[in-house]
Amino acid sequence: MFGCILVGNFPQDKTGIKLHILFDITTQIPAFVHFSEADLHDVNAMDYLIYEPSAYYIFDRAYVDFNRLYTITRQKAFFVVRAKSNLKFNRMYSKKVDKSTGVKTDQIGKLSGFYTSKDYPDKIRRIKFYDTENDRTFVFLTNNFDLTALQVVMLYKQRWQVELFFKWIKQHLKVKSFWGTTENAVRIQINVAIITYCLVAILKNEHKIEQSTYEIIQILGMSLLDKTPVTELFTISNYNDVNERDSNQLKINLF
């Protein structure tokens, strides 16, 4: 899952920094981190990614750049991205769909725009999905022709996890305010936050800890001078009242 967020914007210095993250939903940790200037378009960060064959990369429509998406196809990897409203697409044939699932159309075709057809000359798949809960229609593009249409939709839903990661970082690792406003100060603070998150995620996985990531950080914060072994630290009843303060963040709208 790939996404970005504006993490530092300092009008007095006319500076700003964007953070771009490739979030691995299997390990639940960032697999790629990139900083850019605030005014740089999001799609430019795609140039720094190294695409793994057979892997899936999920993007929001801010990353619709068919030349860059075709790079993913050439690397034998897969993408799912939301289409923009001005997409020019020529249908070649359609697949059967079960409309009771919300999938309205599943079409194979080619891009018909003058530039886009040159940037992406191969066939591409377009799926239209109606979200009954929010009364919204979404159009997805993918270069995978084997998954069912609903599987493609479910893959895109997973993209929200990178947004949750950004929200978690800003709320719980204190990057809403910065100790310094220089680029170096902001980079250091964000990198420390990400390293902390990754270390706690590794700890949680290695020791099969049931508490949430935030609960683990709270417990560790209260136990910095405690000599209790880590394996025992998370079974002590005194810490059972450490709760996630923002549990509502897990009640997400998947689109």
C-alpha positions in Angstrom: 0.0 0.0 0.0 1.5 3.3 -1.0 0.6 6.7 0.3 1.9 10.0 1.4 1.2 12.7 4.0 2.3 16.3 4.5 4.2 15.9 7.8 5.9 19.3 8.1 4.7 22.7 6.8 6.3 25.8 8.1 5.0 29.0 6.4 7.4 31.2 8.2 10.3 29.4 6.5 8.4 28.7 3.3 9.4 25.0 3.7 7.5 21.7 3.9 8.1 18.0 3.8 6.0 15.1 2.5 6.4 11.6 3.8 5.8 8.7 1.3 5.3 5.2 2.7 5.0 1.8 1.2 3.2 -0.2 3.9 3.5 -4.0 3.9 0.1 -5.3 5.2 1.6 -8.8 5.8 4.2 -7.6 8.3 2.3 -4.4 9.3 5.5 -2.3 9.0 6.7 0.2 6.4 8.8 -1.4 3.6 9.9 1.9 2.0 10.2 5.5 3.3 10.9 8.5 1.2 10.9 12.3 2.0 10.2 14.9 -0.6 9.5 18.6 -0.8 5.9 19.5 0.0 5.2 21.0 -3.4 6.4 17.9 -5.3 3.6 15.9 -6.9 2.9 12.5 -5.2 3.6 10.4 -8.3 7.2 11.4 -8.4 7.9 9.2 -5.4 6.9 6.1 -7.5 10.3 6.5 -9.3 12.1 5.4 -6.1 10.2 2.2 -5.7 11.8 -1.2 -6.6 8.9 -3.4 -7.7 9.0 -7.1 -6.8 7.7 -9.6 -9.4 4.2 -11.0 -8.5 3.8 -8.4 -5.7 0.7 -6.2 -5.5 0.9 -2.4 -5.2 -2.2 -0.5 -4.3 -2.5 3.2 -5.1 -5.0 6.0 -4.7 -6.0 7.9 -7.8 -3.4 10.6 -7.0 -0.9 8.1 -8.3 -2.5 7.6 -11.7 0.5 8.0 -14.1 0.3 5.4 -16.9 3.9 5.6 -17.8 4.9 4.7 -14.2 2.1 2.1 -13.9 3.4 0.5 -17.1 6.8 0.2 -15.3 5.1 -2.0 -12.8 3.7 -4.2 -15.6 7.1 -4.5 -17.2 8.5 -5.6 -13.8 5.9 -8.4 -13.8 4.3 -7.0 -10.7 0.6 -6.0 -10.2 -1.2 -2.8 -9.4 -4.6 -1.7 -8.3 -5.4 2.0 -8.6 -8.5 4.1 -8.5 -9.3 5.6 -11.9 -9.8 9.3 -12.5 -13.1 10.5 -13.8 -11.7 11.6 -17.2 -10.4 8.2 -18.1 -10.6 7.4 -21.8 -11.1 3.6 -22.2 -12.1 1.4 -25.1 -13.7 -1.9 -24.0 -12.7 -5.0 -25.9 -14.8 -7.5 -23.9 -16.4 -8.0 -20.5 -16.4 -10.7 -17.9 -19.5 -12.0 -16.2 -20.1 -10.4 -12.8 -22.3 -11.1 -9.8 -24.0 -7.7 -9.3 -25.3 -8.7 -5.9 -21.7 -8.3 -4.6 -21.6 -4.6 -5.7 -19.5 -5.3 -8.8 -21.3 -3.6 -11.7 -18.9 -4.1 -14.6 -15.6 -6.0 -15.2 -14.1 -5.0 -18.5 -10.9 -5.7 -20.5 -9.7 -3.0 -22.9 -7.1 -0.4 -23.8 -6.6 3.2 -23.0 -7.7 5.5 -25.9 -6.2 8.8 -24.9 -3.5 10.1 -27.2 -0.8 10.2 -24.6 -2.1 7.5 -22.2 -2.3 4.9 -25.0 1.4 5.5 -25.7 2.3 5.4 -22.0 0.4 2.2 -21.4 0.0 0.3 -24.7 -1.1 -3.1 -23.2 -4.5 -4.2 -22.2 -5.8 -3.1 -18.9 -8.8 -4.1 -16.7 -11.5 -1.7 -15.5 -13.8 -2.7 -12.6 -16.8 -0.6 -11.5 -18.0 -1.2 -7.9 -20.9 0.3 -6.1 -20.5 0.7 -2.3 -24.1 0.4 -1.0 -23.1 1.5 2.6 -21.8 4.9 1.4 -23.8 5.2 -1.8 -20.7 5.7 -3.9 -19.4 4.2 -7.1 -15.7 3.5 -7.6 -13.8 2.6 -10.7 -10.6 0.6 -10.3 -7.8 -0.2 -12.8 -5.5 -3.2 -12.6 -3.1 -5.2 -14.7 -4.2 -8.5 -13.1 -6.6 -10.5 -15.2 -6.8 -13.6 -13.0 -8.3 -12.4 -9.7 -12.0 -12.1 -9.4 -13.4 -8.5 -9.6 -14.4 -8.7 -5.9 -10.8 -9.8 -5.0 -9.5 -6.7 -6.7 -12.0 -4.5 -4.8 -10.9 -6.1 -1.5 -7.3 -5.5 -2.3 -8.0 -1.8 -2.7 -9.8 -1.8 0.6 -6.5 -2.8 2.2 -5.0 0.5 1.1 -6.7 2.2 4.1 -4.1 0.5 6.3 -1.5 3.0 5.2 -3.9 5.8 6.2 -4.3 4.2 9.6 -0.5 4.0 9.9 -0.2 7.8 9.2 -3.0 8.5 11.8 -1.3 6.2 14.4 2.1 7.9 13.9 0.7 11.4 14.2 -1.5 10.6 17.3 0.7 8.3 19.3 4.3 9.2 18.4 4.0 12.9 18.8 4.7 14.2 15.3 1.7 16.6 15.3 4.2 19.2 16.7 7.9 19.4 15.9 10.9 20.1 18.1 12.5 22.0 15.3 11.5 23.4 11.9 14.6 22.7 9.9 14.4 19.8 7.4 17.0 17.9 9.4 15.1 18.2 12.6 11.8 17.1 11.0 13.5 14.1 9.3 15.1 13.0 12.6 11.8 13.2 14.5 9.9 11.3 11.9 12.6 8.6 11.5 12.7 8.1 15.3 8.9 7.7 15.2 9.0 5.1 12.4 11.9 3.2 14.0 9.9 3.1 17.3 6.9 1.8 15.5 8.9 -0.9 13.7 10.7 -2.0 16.9 7.4 -2.4 18.7 5.9 -4.3 15.8 8.8 -6.7 15.8 8.6 -7.1 19.6 4.8 -7.8 19.3 5.4 -10.4 16.6 8.4 -12.1 18.1 6.9 -12.6 21.5 3.3 -13.1 20.3 2.0 -10.2 22.5 -1.8 -9.8 22.5 -1.8 -6.1 23.4 -2.1 -3.4 20.7 0.9 -1.6 19.5 -0.1 1.5 21.4 -0.6 -0.5 24.6 2.8 -2.0 24.2 4.4 1.5 23.9 2.5 2.7 27.0 3.7 -0.3 29.0 7.3 0.1 27.9 7.1 3.8 28.7 6.1 3.0 32.3 8.7 0.3 32.6 11.9 1.9 31.4 13.6 1.4 34.7 11.9 -1.9 35.4 14.1 -5.0 35.4 11.2 -7.4 34.6 11.9 -9.6 31.6 10.0 -8.6 28.5 8.3 -12.0 28.3 6.8 -11.3 31.7 6.2 -7.6 31.4 3.0 -8.0 29.3 1.3 -10.5 31.6 1.4 -8.5 34.8 -2.1 -7.6 35.9 -1.1 -4.1 36.9 -1.0 -3.2 33.2 -4.3 -4.7 32.2 -6.0 -1.2 32.4 -3.8 0.2 29.7 -6.3 0.8 26.9 -6.2 2.2 23.4 -7.4 5.8 23.9 -8.6 6.2 20.3 -10.3 2.9 19.7 -12.6 4.5 17.3 -9.8 4.8 14.8 -10.2 1.1 14.1 -13.8 1.5 13.1 -12.8 2.6 9.6 -14.6 3.3 6.4 -12.8 1.1 4.0 -13.2 3.5 1.1 
